[in-house]
Amino acid sequence: MGTNFIIIQDKLVKFKKNITVDGDKSISIRWLLLSSQALGVSKAKNILRSEDVMSAIDCLKRLGVKINFFKKYCFIKGVGINGFKFRKNIVLNAGNSGTVGRLILPLLIKTPYKIKILGDKSLSKRDFSRVIKPLSELGANFFPKNKTKLPISILGSKYLRPINYFENKGSAQCKTCLMLASLNLPGEVRIIAKKSRNHTELMFKKLKIPIKINSKKNFDHIKTSSPIRINKFNLNIPGDISSAAFFIVMTLLSENSELNLKNINLNPSRLGIIKILNKMGAKIKMKNLKKYNGEMCGDIFLKSVNNLKGINCAPSLNSSAIDEFLIIFLVAAKSNGVSYFKNLSELNEKESPRLKLGSKILNMIGIKTKLTNSSIKIYGNPNLNLDDSKKFEIKDYLKDHRIMAMCTIAALTLGGKWKIHDSDSIETSFPSFLKILKNNFRAKFK
């Protein structure tokens, strides 16, 4: 765009489209980390080429891993388990990615030299205790002592030990951290984990890494241990449902429109947004379902809806929709009745305090909210349409890509004149977002 802001002052006209979105970020980063521990050259098609994923690639390259792109493929020459080239004064920059910052650590628990982990301004405000605590119990060392935010340094140990760990936040990153650490440990790691996205478990099964899962109602009991080796593996990465979510909501809130999203990851642990929106009156359908490497994939089809209704959202759906709540809040703003979302303190542990900022943005467009540290009530207005002459300016949101995208969808569906700063923040997770809007939906940006 040539600038670091966009101006939107035209609503979308009706549309009927088939589109694809960028590759799943969670799977892209996990494939990179695990294929770096494999032997041989692995390749992935449709890997997400966002800033977060490129941060993962840069970190792995600094540890001696060779990674190249050719056309639609990413190639990585694995170094084997604990095969990184450890040396003095290594500094790894995770950028904006909490996933990269947290999940690179368990692969470093045998480093004989201190390795420093950095992040950008936003990531440096986020708590890392959820991974520092279990890794410390395994025997890894962190400096400065008792510090829980970046920058931090990790020093490995020759005296690592497996542990039993209870994860009760529904943090897929904490669970994955322990699973990745098990690659470098003697014996068996046992985890009781509150249910969350299970991409790592599925990848472990594909790679024949020893893993046993006993699934209970609210928790999974996981046992995992180190394999003799990990063989190279290839992956065709499906579209990210977190990216698809913006176009799902855009369609719901537009007039007389329909959308078909092709080849999306439909892992049951990620379907919270579809379940929540269907409870609010949407009629979202999943079609052409197939299982690929353990992951359910398929198409998402939906049409515009004029009679959306508020929801008292069950907390059991939170972990499967945690990245999509901002855009769900926008649907609640246009729904009939009061929507109530609770037990969402995890939203304030993201790139920005999303619960607080989401409420602030809704207030700005005339929607009443009641906010606590972990819940929000949204008083919907089904007649919500913003005056074309009214101006809205979005800034000071710690460059959170999901807030940027939420506001873009609000502008395109509700009206008004919007100036959205730090528009390049979307590059962290969904670099083709604006291009898709412009090329497929004739969205106008200045």
Secondary structure as UniProt FT lines:
FT   STRAND          5..8
FT   STRAND          16..19
FT   HELIX           25..36
FT   STRAND          39..45
FT   HELIX           51..62
FT   TURN            63..64
FT   STRAND          66..70
FT   TURN            71..72
FT   STRAND          73..79
FT   TURN            81..82
FT   TURN            88..89
FT   STRAND          90..93
FT   TURN            95..96
FT   HELIX           98..103
FT   HELIX           105..108
FT   TURN            109..110
FT   STRAND          115..118
FT   TURN            121..122
FT   HELIX           123..125
FT   HELIX           129..138
FT   STRAND          141..143
FT   TURN            145..146
FT   STRAND          152..155
FT   STRAND          164..167
FT   HELIX           172..181
FT   HELIX           182..184
FT   STRAND          188..194
FT   HELIX           199..206
FT   TURN            207..208
FT   STRAND          211..215
FT   STRAND          219..225
FT   STRAND          235..236
FT   HELIX           241..253
FT   STRAND          258..265
FT   HELIX           268..270
FT   HELIX           272..279
FT   TURN            280..281
FT   STRAND          285..292
FT   TURN            293..294
FT   STRAND          295..303
FT   HELIX           315..317
FT   TURN            319..324
FT   HELIX           325..333
FT   STRAND          338..341
FT   HELIX           345..349
FT   HELIX           354..364
FT   TURN            365..366
FT   STRAND          368..371
FT   STRAND          376..379
FT   TURN            382..383
FT   STRAND          386..394
FT   TURN            398..399
FT   HELIX           401..414
FT   STRAND          415..421
FT   HELIX           423..428
FT   TURN            431..432
FT   HELIX           433..441
//
